């Protein structure tokens, strides 16, 4: 294997690892934002923490 071919494979592997890392983090952020419950006040409980409720 030539040094140029080896370099291209190493760069492609590194790019694949970085892409997988970024995709996993984006998935975690999207899941965290999407799973936030609706702001609802409890009948006999304290007031909600958010002012927009």
C-alpha positions in Angstrom: 0.0 0.0 0.0 1.4 3.4 -1.0 1.8 6.1 1.6 -0.7 8.3 -0.3 -3.3 5.5 -0.2 -2.6 4.9 3.5 -3.0 8.7 4.2 -6.4 8.8 2.4 -7.7 5.8 4.3 -6.6 7.4 7.6 -8.3 10.6 6.8 -11.5 8.9 5.7 -11.5 6.9 8.9 -11.0 10.0 11.0 -13.8 11.8 9.1 -16.1 8.8 9.7 -15.4 8.8 13.4 -16.0 12.6 13.7 -19.2 12.3 11.7 -20.5 9.5 13.9 -19.6 11.6 17.0 -21.4 14.7 15.7 -24.4 12.6 14.6 -24.7 11.0 18.1 -24.5 14.4 19.8 -27.1 15.9 17.5 -29.4 12.9 18.2 -29.0 13.4 22.0 -29.8 17.1 21.8 -32.8 16.5 19.6 -34.1 13.7 21.9 -33.6 15.9 25.0 -35.5 18.8 23.5 -38.3 16.7 22.1 -38.8 14.8 25.3 -39.5 17.9 27.5 -43.0 17.5 29.0 -45.6 20.1 28.4 -45.8 22.8 31.1 -48.8 21.9 33.2 -49.8 23.3 36.6 -50.8 20.8 39.3 -54.2 21.4 40.9 -52.9 21.4 44.5 -49.2 21.8 43.9 -46.7 24.6 43.7 -46.6 27.0 40.8 -44.7 25.9 37.7 -41.0 27.0 37.5 -41.4 28.6 34.1 -43.1 32.0 33.8 -44.6 31.1 30.5 -46.9 28.5 32.1 
